[in-house]
Amino acid sequence: MAKFPKPPEGSWTAHYPELGTEPVSYEDSISPEFFELEREAVFKRSWLNVGRVEQLPRNGSYFTKELAVAKTSVVVVRDMEGKIRAHHNICRHRGNKLVWQDFPREETQGNCRQFQCKYHGWKYELAGDLTFVQQEEEFFDFDKADYGLIPVRCDVWAGFVFVNLADEPSQSLHDFLGPMVTAMEGYPFDQMTERYFYRGTIGSNWKLFMDGFQEFYHAPVLHVRQLPATIGPPSMAMGFEGLHYEINGPHRLVTTYGGQGWRMPDELLKPMEIASRSGLFGPWDQPDIDLNHFPDGVNPANVAPWGLDAFNVFPNFVILIWERGWYLTYHYWPTAANTHVFEGTLYFVPPKSARERVAHEMAAVTFKEYALQDSNTLEATQSMLESRVVSAFPLNDQEILCRHLHKVVGEWVAAYEREQLEEASK
């Protein structure tokens, strides 16, 4: 796909005329009926990222993922042959959740040689075959070969583990991701194994939070309090713009400066940022890995000074690659038309000193503060959208990715509805 550096008088939206420029309806973010269609049309048909290969370090390692939007749970496992697989997390006897610990709705992880149901003791190989049935002779016309775990399509790209709940996915994972996302391949994700994880339940539609992180128009207003009080309010007049926007299929990219605190004068920084050499935008000092030869997909427009790329992988997964040599992921897991679970995970090269560890922890804590500011605002947005006092809203040129997300979700839902009508008419 062609890449469009923005001319001084140009418009990002003009590069994608199919998006239009008219006000956008947010009915898709408040309608329970639309949410039910999203479950089927989007989340039961897309490739969904559920984790990283580092969560499965050896044969027998497993983790579970709750997918409330699809009304299921999956268990992802590295079987005894080393293959990564996924199964619906349900026993074939009477439907008990197969893998869980003290609380059935909480996710878990561990290592084992087989799965055993807590209810009646049925056992399954990690590859899914049923191997043991308590009092098997009491069942009727029973063959264990007919009652293995229900498989879920599973594939791995660049160490990211994806599942697809469709019986027959319409695309392979690689084809679904497309050239803009797969051009990141070769980035040293596998060396960034120190992990900080946050999860929170947010009182807004999942798309509203995605919108909040795929434009920077809000940054000098919403996050003004993160600046020292002496310069905070005047900064709003400066505005903020992304450097590059790109769309490929259902996926989106925005490139921007990032904070680059190591280039800022002290009066723009807080004392703790100076002391820790870190902040929201990560540690100021690069880790001891080769960062001079990024793959072509990173900073694809070759802008300078470059700070970060935010790859929005449809439907609900974001990878942010930062210039200083770390990355961040977001997941938005819908639970209702007006609620979702947000997950933020920071990944660093493991520290080699106490100073590096402090820098990582400072970045993680600061990220949490920013995320709280965003999520709090989105709950206010949700509450007023539901009033339906206004039915459509103007979006500016920097909000092109917001416009694209709502358009693509609408297209997937419309395609699903057409299929259902065709099936009904047969």
N, C-alpha and C positions, 0 to 999 in steps of 0.2 A: 504494500500500500504506500502511496506517495506520502511524503512527510512535508508539512507546510510550515516553514518558519514564518511567523506573522509579520507582514510588512507594517510600517508605522501607521498607515491609514487603513489597514486591513481588518478583517473580522474572522475569527475562528469559525463562527457559525456559518459564514458564507461558504466555507470549504465543504460543508455538509448540508447542501440545500434541502435534502430530504427531511431534515429535522424541522424546518420552518422557523419562524421567529414570533409566532403568535403566542399569547398567554397560554399557560399550561394548567390543565385541571389537575387537582390533587384528590379527586374522588377515589382513585386507586389506592390511596393511603388511609381512607376512612371507611370504606365499604366492606362490611363482613362478607357480603356475597362475592365481591371481587377477590377477597383473601382466600375464600374456599376454592375459587378457580385457580389462583396462584399455586396453591398446594399441588394440584394435579398438573397444571400446564408448565410450571417452572421447576418446582423443587423435586418432583418425581420424575423429571426428564433430563435435568442438567447434570453435569459432572460437578460434584460438591467436594471441596477440600475438607478432609476430616482430621488431618494431622501430618506429621513428618515421620520419615523413616527412623530418625533417632529415637522415637518413642518405641521402636521395635528393635532393640539392639542385638538380640540373639534369637535363635530358634526357640519357639515357645512363648515369646513375648507377645502380649496382646493389650489392647485398650478398647474401651467401649465409647460409642458416641451416641448421645440422645438426639434424635431428629424429630422433635415435636411437630415441626411443620409437615412432616410426612407421616406422623403418627406411628413412628417406629423407633427402634434402637438397633444399632449395628455393632458387631464385635469385629474388630480388625486385628489380624493375627499374622505372625510370621510362623508358618508351619514347620514341621520337623525337617522338611527338605529345604527350608530357607525361603520359600515363596510367600509373598504377602497376599493374603486373601481377606475377604470380608463376607460375613454371614448376617442375616437377620438374627437378632439376639432372642430367639424364641425356641423353646423346647417343642419337639414335634408330638409330645404326648398329650398334654392338656393346656399348652400355651403359656406355661410359666416363663418369665424372663430367665434366660439361661445363665448369664454372667452378671453378677452384681454382688455387692458386699452387704453392708448393714442396711442401706437405704436403697430400695429398688429404683428410684428415679435419679440417683446420683451416678455419675460416670466413675469408672474404675479402671485400673490397669494392673498388670502383674505378669507372671510367668508360670506356665503350667505345661504338662504333657498331654492333657486331655481336658475337655469341658464336661462337668457333671452337674445335672440339674439338682437344685436344692430340694425339690418337691418329692420326686419319686426315684431319683438316682439314675436316670438314663445318662449314658456316657457317649461322648462323641469325640472322634479324632479331630485334631486341629484343622485338617483338610475338610471336615464336615461330615464324614461317614459316621453313622450310628454304629457303635460297637458293643453296647451292653444294654439290656432291658431287664429290669427287675421282674422276676417271675414270668419270663417271656412265654412259657408254655400256656399261660392262661389267656393269651390273646388269640384272636380268630383270624385264620388265613393271613398270618402276619409274616412279613419278610423285612428284616432290618434294612435291606438295601433300598427300600421304598421310603425310608423315613430319615434320611440325612438332613442336615441343616439346610435352610433355604439360602442359596448363594446370592450375593450382591456383586454386581460388576465392580471390579476394583482395578486401578492402574496407578502407576507412579510416574511423575514427571519432575525432574530436578530435585528429587527427594521429597516432594510433596505427594501425599497419598490422597487419591480421589476415589469416590464411589459414585455410581449411577444406579438409581433405584428402578430404572426402566427395565422391562424384560429384555428388550432389544434396543439398546441405545442407538440413536440415529447417526451418531458420529463416534469415532474413536476419540480418546482423550486428546491426543496430539492434534487431530483435526479440529476439535472443538476449541482448543486454546488458540489456534491460529498463529500466524507469523509474528504478530506484535508481541505476544506473551512468550512464545517459545524462543524468541530471539534473546531472551534473558539467559538461556541455557549456557552454562559455563561460569556463571557467577558463583563465588565460593560459599553458597549456602551451607554446605556440609561442614565448613570450618567454624561456623557461628553456632555453637551448640550450648552456650550459656543462655538460659531461658528465664524470662520474667513474665508471669501470666496474670491477667486480670479478667474477671467476668462480672457482669452486672445485668440486672433486669431493667430495661428501659421502657418507659411508658409512652412509646411512640411506634409508629409503623417503621419497619426495617428500612424502607427506601428513604425515609426522611433522614435517618442517621447517615446512610451512604451519601446522600446529597450534601450533608454538612461537612464531609471529609473529602469531597471531590471538587470543591471550589474554595478559593482563598479570599473571596470578596469580604467575608465576615471577619477575617483575622484581626485587622487593626481596631475593630469595634468590640467584638465579643471578648477577645483576649487582651484588651488594653491593660487590665490590672496586673498582668504578668510583667509589665515593664516597670522600672522604677517610677515612683509617684511623680517625680520632678519632670518627667517627659511623657507620661502616659497619655492624657487626653489630647495634646496637640498631635500625637501620632495618627489619630483618626483622619486628619486632613490629608495625610500622605497617601492613603490607599495602599493597595497591594495587588499585584497581578501575577498570574502564572506565566511561565516562560514558553510553554509548549503544551498544546492539547492534541490528542490523537485518538481516533476511533477505529477499531478493527472488528467487524462483526458485532457481537454483543458486548465486547470488552472496550475499556476506556483507559486512557493514560493522561496524567497531568504531570508536568515537570516544573519545578520552581526552585527558588534560591535555598530554602531552608534557613535556619537561624545563623549558622556560621559564627558562633560566638567568639571563636578564636580570632576573627577579623574585626570584631566590634570594639570600640573604645570602652573603657571601664564604666563610664557614666551611663551606658546603655545596658549594663549588666547588674545583676544582684550579687552581693558579696559571696553567697554560697556558690554561685556559678563560677566566680573567679577562683575561689578556694578549691573547688572540686574539679575544675576544668571540664565542666559538663553541664547539661541542662536538657530541655525538651528535645533538642535536635541531636542529642547524643554526646558521647565523649568528644572532646576537642582533639585528642591525640589518636592517630590512626593505630590500629593493631598491627602486630608484626606479621602481616601477610602481604602478598603482592596485590596491590590495588591499582597498578599502572596499566593493566591490560583487561579492562572490562569487556564483556561481550558487546556486540554491536547494538543489542536491544536496550542497553543501559545508557541513559542520556542520549536517546536516538537522534535528537536534533543538534547535538554537540553544542549546547548553549554553555556560556560561561559568564559569571561564576555559577556552576551547577551545585545544587544542594540536595535534591531528592527527586526520585521518580515514584509516583503512586500508580501502580497498575491495578485497576479495578477489574477483577476476573468475574464475569457473570456466573451466577447471579449475586453472590453475597460474600465474596472473598477479595481482600485487598492485600497486595504486597507493596511495601514502601522500602525502597533501597536508598540508603543515605550515603552521601559522598565520603563520610569519614570511616566507612567500613563496618556498618551494622545494618540490620534490617528489622522491620516491624510488620506484623500482620494484623488485619482486622477480620473478624467474622461477624455477620449479622444473622442470627437464627430466629426467624419469625415464630411467635407463639400465638398471636391473634392479630386482628386487623390493626390494633392500636398498642401492641406490646411486642417486644422481641428481647432476645438475650444477645448482648454485645460482648465479644471477646477480643482483647488486645494482648498480643504477645510480642515481646522484645527479644531479639536474638543478638548475642555478641560473641566474638572470639573469647574463649575463656581467659580470665585475667591472669597476668603473671606477677602481679604485685598488689599490695593493699590499695595503693593509689588507683590502679585500674579498676579494682572492685568498687571503690567508692564512686568513681565516675559512672560506672554502670548503674549503680543503685540510685544515684542522683537523677540520671536520665529516666529511670523507671518511675520514680516518685513524681517527677515533673510531668511526665506523660499522663499519669493518672489525674493530676490536677486539671490539665487541659481537657481531658476526656470528660471529666465531671462538668466542666463549664459547657461543653457542647451538649451533653445529654440532658442537662437541666433545661437548656433552651428549647430542645426538641420536644420535651413534654409540654412546654407552653405552646409550641406550634401545633402539636396534635390536638390540644384541647380546643383551640380556636378553629382549626380546620373542620372539626366535627360540628361546629355551629352552622356550617354551610352558608354563612352570611356572604362570603365571597366564593364564587365558583371557579375562577381562573386567575392566575397570577403571572405578571410579567417576569421574564428571566433575562438577565443581561448576557453579554457575550462570554463572560467568564463562567457562566453557569451552563455552558454547553453540555457538559457531561451529565448534569442533572436532567436536562431536557432529553438526552439520549437514553438514560436509564428508564425513565417512565415510558418512553416510546417503545423500547424493546420489550419491556414487560407486557405492555398492552398488546404488542404484536404476537407474543407467545400465547397469551390468553385468547386472543381472537382466533389464532390458528387452531388451538385446542377446541374452542367452541364449534368451529366449522367441522372438525373431525367428528365431534360428537353428533352433530346434525346429520352428517353423511352416514354415520353408523346407524343412527335411528331410522333413517329413510330406507335402509336396505331390507 
